[in-house]
């Protein structure tokens, strides 16, 4: 058992080394998809990985799917179009991202040469009293090319439509998930943080908001956090195990089981079954 970084950093160095030695697209960055539930420590993990890469003379960048949320007006239009779907009345679920913008941005980062400039969208979650909106382009982040690693993280990254077995409340979501395949085609390898129990997310998010309230004096109440996470629990339980099943047979992917204290272990794909 250990922290996620203890497993991911050695694994990542090995994948980068393999790419450089192979000669196949060795001048292109590795795109790593990092999927894990809210509160599992994805943001801390990717920030640490970027710093570790820098210390090893590797150039890495972290991208969140959150920065590809639809702008406010388009989100409002989506909510009206799917007025009967509670999960599309606010940002977060599949369908609320700008797939085209995400695809263009990642492709630009993949193909950018040394000295090339790429701008990365940023999303303002505080805009419109917390409903959110995309920052104007003048406030997007600028980076340069010649990257070694692109770390792309998100709570539902990798979720795929399951069709007829999908629960009725998620039928629209399941249909909208098909568009995300254009993102997944850009990803070379995956890291999946798979909690032993998805209900841990309640505690993880509560701890996060309690820390935020202590530091800033504002944040969601415990009741608000619980209601917020409840909206996502059906998606975790519907798509979490199928994602594991789709990733486990590629030995180059990294799948970590996480306990309630966020300690990880390698998931033995041959011996351990997950429901």
SESELO-644341 format. One line per 4 residues: number of its first residue (from 1); their letters; for each residue x, y, z of C-alpha. Coordinates in pm, whole numbers, always signed. Example, Ala and Ser with C-alpha at 12.3 -4.5 7.8 and 13.67 -1.06 7.14 Angstrom:
! residues 2
1 = as = +1230/-450/+780 ~ +1367/-106/+714 .
***
This chain:
! residues 275
1 = xxxx = +0/+0/+0 ~ +117/+351/-69 ~ +26/+688/-213 ~ -78/+707/-577 .
5 = xxxx = +239/+897/-671 ~ +451/+606/-548 ~ +303/+390/-822 ~ +233/+639/-1099 .
9 = xxxx = +569/+816/-1120 ~ +783/+501/-1173 ~ +524/+370/-1419 ~ +523/+700/-1611 .
13 = xxxx = +902/+712/-1636 ~ +898/+360/-1779 ~ +636/+451/-2040 ~ +833/+761/-2147 .
17 = xxxx = +1155/+561/-2170 ~ +985/+297/-2384 ~ +850/+562/-2620 ~ +1189/+725/-2668 .
21 = xxxx = +1363/+392/-2727 ~ +1101/+259/-2967 ~ +1154/+521/-3233 ~ +779/+507/-3303 .
25 = xxxx = +648/+862/-3269 ~ +937/+916/-3030 ~ +926/+1289/-3099 ~ +562/+1307/-2989 .
29 = xxxx = +448/+1340/-2629 ~ +277/+1057/-2447 ~ -86/+1135/-2372 ~ -188/+982/-2040 .
33 = xxxx = -554/+960/-1946 ~ -601/+980/-1569 ~ -946/+879/-1451 ~ -1066/+871/-1092 .
37 = xxxx = -1361/+991/-885 ~ -1394/+1330/-724 ~ -1181/+1367/-414 ~ -941/+1086/-506 .
41 = xxxx = -650/+1328/-541 ~ -621/+1358/-919 ~ -526/+1727/-917 ~ -260/+1681/-650 .
45 = xxxx = -128/+1377/-834 ~ -90/+1546/-1174 ~ +69/+1856/-1019 ~ +323/+1635/-841 .
49 = xxxx = +388/+1442/-1161 ~ +457/+1763/-1354 ~ +707/+1873/-1089 ~ +871/+1529/-1080 .
53 = xxxx = +900/+1532/-1457 ~ +1064/+1874/-1449 ~ +1318/+1746/-1196 ~ +1398/+1464/-1439 .
57 = xxxx = +1442/+1701/-1735 ~ +1109/+1600/-1884 ~ +852/+1852/-2002 ~ +501/+1768/-1889 .
61 = xxxx = +171/+1952/-1873 ~ -156/+1873/-1700 ~ -498/+1932/-1855 ~ -839/+1888/-1693 .
65 = xxxx = -1156/+1798/-1878 ~ -1316/+2072/-1666 ~ -1149/+2334/-1885 ~ -1346/+2207/-2184 .
69 = xxxx = -1688/+2272/-2031 ~ -1933/+2446/-2260 ~ -1955/+2825/-2224 ~ -2250/+2952/-2023 .
73 = xxxx = -2486/+3023/-2315 ~ -2430/+2680/-2470 ~ -2478/+2510/-2134 ~ -2809/+2693/-2095 .
77 = xxxx = -2915/+2576/-2442 ~ -2818/+2217/-2356 ~ -3024/+2231/-2036 ~ -3327/+2352/-2231 .
81 = xxxx = -3285/+2084/-2498 ~ -3267/+1811/-2233 ~ -3506/+1975/-1988 ~ -3626/+1637/-1858 .
85 = xxxx = -3273/+1518/-1773 ~ -3166/+1637/-1428 ~ -2801/+1551/-1500 ~ -2774/+1804/-1784 .
89 = xxxx = -2912/+2105/-1601 ~ -2563/+2202/-1485 ~ -2203/+2131/-1584 ~ -2030/+1807/-1490 .
93 = xxxx = -2185/+1516/-1676 ~ -2096/+1385/-2021 ~ -2256/+1614/-2275 ~ -2151/+1934/-2097 .
97 = xxxx = -1806/+1947/-2259 ~ -1692/+2102/-2585 ~ -1561/+1787/-2754 ~ -1429/+1973/-3058 .
101 = xxxx = -1234/+2223/-2847 ~ -1080/+1942/-2643 ~ -979/+1747/-2952 ~ -824/+2051/-3120 .
105 = xxxx = -634/+2152/-2808 ~ -484/+1809/-2739 ~ -391/+1765/-3105 ~ -215/+2102/-3106 .
109 = xxxx = -20/+2002/-2795 ~ +75/+1668/-2951 ~ +203/+1829/-3270 ~ +359/+2146/-3128 .
113 = xxxx = +732/+2173/-3190 ~ +992/+2345/-2977 ~ +909/+2715/-2979 ~ +549/+2667/-3096 .
117 = xxxx = +289/+2832/-2874 ~ -39/+2666/-2774 ~ -316/+2825/-2570 ~ -519/+2610/-2331 .
121 = xxxx = -876/+2700/-2234 ~ -957/+2775/-1873 ~ -1296/+2756/-1705 ~ -1422/+2991/-1435 .
125 = xxxx = -1635/+2783/-1198 ~ -1721/+3091/-990 ~ -1888/+3281/-1276 ~ -2264/+3335/-1275 .
129 = xxxx = -2289/+3265/-902 ~ -2121/+2928/-934 ~ -2291/+2811/-1253 ~ -1963/+2872/-1433 .
133 = xxxx = -1846/+3003/-1769 ~ -1539/+2978/-1986 ~ -1276/+3246/-1927 ~ -1225/+3482/-2223 .
137 = xxxx = -945/+3370/-2451 ~ -722/+3652/-2326 ~ -709/+3467/-1991 ~ -630/+3122/-2127 .
141 = xxxx = -300/+2958/-2038 ~ -18/+2965/-2289 ~ +242/+2690/-2317 ~ +509/+2586/-2564 .
145 = xxxx = +559/+2266/-2759 ~ +816/+1987/-2756 ~ +637/+1814/-2468 ~ +727/+1473/-2330 .
149 = xxxx = +401/+1405/-2147 ~ +43/+1535/-2152 ~ -150/+1440/-1837 ~ -524/+1460/-1906 .
153 = xxxx = -746/+1407/-1602 ~ -1116/+1388/-1529 ~ -1373/+1211/-1314 ~ -1550/+1048/-1611 .
157 = xxxx = -1264/+1026/-1857 ~ -1282/+684/-2022 ~ -1651/+622/-1955 ~ -1812/+457/-2257 .
161 = xxxx = -2175/+399/-2354 ~ -2318/+65/-2242 ~ -2639/+68/-2446 ~ -2938/-145/-2351 .
165 = xxxx = -2826/-216/-1993 ~ -2802/+154/-1910 ~ -3032/+269/-1626 ~ -3326/+472/-1754 .
169 = xxxx = -3219/+800/-1583 ~ -2890/+790/-1775 ~ -3023/+715/-2124 ~ -2945/+1065/-2257 .
173 = xxxx = -2604/+1059/-2090 ~ -2525/+720/-2240 ~ -2609/+849/-2586 ~ -2393/+1160/-2542 .
177 = xxxx = -2096/+952/-2425 ~ -2038/+822/-2776 ~ -1891/+1159/-2881 ~ -1606/+1121/-2629 .
181 = xxxx = -1448/+845/-2835 ~ -1268/+1116/-3033 ~ -1093/+1210/-2708 ~ -1005/+855/-2613 .
185 = xxxx = -838/+793/-2949 ~ -579/+1056/-2852 ~ -479/+875/-2530 ~ -181/+638/-2534 .
189 = xxxx = -209/+488/-2185 ~ -443/+508/-1889 ~ -418/+545/-1514 ~ -742/+449/-1341 .
193 = xxxx = -796/+511/-970 ~ -1065/+260/-878 ~ -1195/+298/-520 ~ -1279/-14/-324 .
197 = xxxx = -1617/+148/-266 ~ -1751/+448/-458 ~ -1931/+571/-145 ~ -1587/+684/-21 .
201 = xxxx = -1638/+983/-250 ~ -1882/+1131/+2 ~ -1613/+1145/+273 ~ -1342/+1263/+35 .
205 = xxxx = -1548/+1552/-94 ~ -1669/+1644/+255 ~ -1308/+1666/+373 ~ -1222/+1886/+75 .
209 = xxxx = -1506/+2129/+137 ~ -1440/+2139/+511 ~ -1078/+2233/+441 ~ -1195/+2497/+193 .
213 = xxxx = -1433/+2649/+447 ~ -1156/+2657/+708 ~ -919/+2833/+468 ~ -1154/+3074/+292 .
217 = xxxx = -1464/+3099/+507 ~ -1682/+2983/+217 ~ -1777/+2659/+53 ~ -2060/+2408/+39 .
221 = xxxx = -2218/+2285/+360 ~ -2198/+1916/+447 ~ -2560/+1870/+337 ~ -2493/+2047/+6 .
225 = xxxx = -2187/+1831/-57 ~ -2385/+1513/+6 ~ -2660/+1618/-234 ~ -2399/+1717/-493 .
229 = xxxx = -2218/+1382/-483 ~ -2544/+1187/-490 ~ -2598/+1320/-845 ~ -2280/+1148/-961 .
233 = xxxx = -2308/+820/-774 ~ -2529/+656/-1037 ~ -2264/+729/-1302 ~ -1983/+582/-1093 .
237 = xxxx = -2182/+266/-1028 ~ -2290/+237/-1392 ~ -1965/+311/-1574 ~ -1687/+250/-1319 .
241 = xxxx = -1657/-127/-1353 ~ -1698/-131/-1735 ~ -1408/+114/-1752 ~ -1196/-122/-1542 .
245 = xxxx = -1292/-414/-1765 ~ -1195/-221/-2079 ~ -854/-115/-1945 ~ -734/-417/-1749 .
249 = xxxx = -618/-630/-2042 ~ -356/-380/-2155 ~ -57/-450/-1932 ~ +79/-101/-2002 .
253 = xxxx = -219/+66/-1834 ~ -199/+128/-1460 ~ -499/+46/-1242 ~ -486/+132/-874 .
257 = xxxx = -734/+24/-611 ~ -783/+296/-348 ~ -905/+253/+8 ~ -1096/+501/+221 .
261 = xxxx = -773/+666/+343 ~ -666/+713/-24 ~ -393/+452/+7 ~ -341/+255/-311 .
265 = xxxx = -238/-89/-422 ~ -186/-234/-765 ~ -499/-409/-881 ~ -419/-766/-983 .
269 = xxxx = -624/-795/-1299 ~ -604/-1174/-1306 ~ -686/-1255/-945 ~ -908/-974/-821 .
273 = xxx = -1264/-935/-945 ~ -1448/-604/-912 ~ -1824/-554/-914 .
***
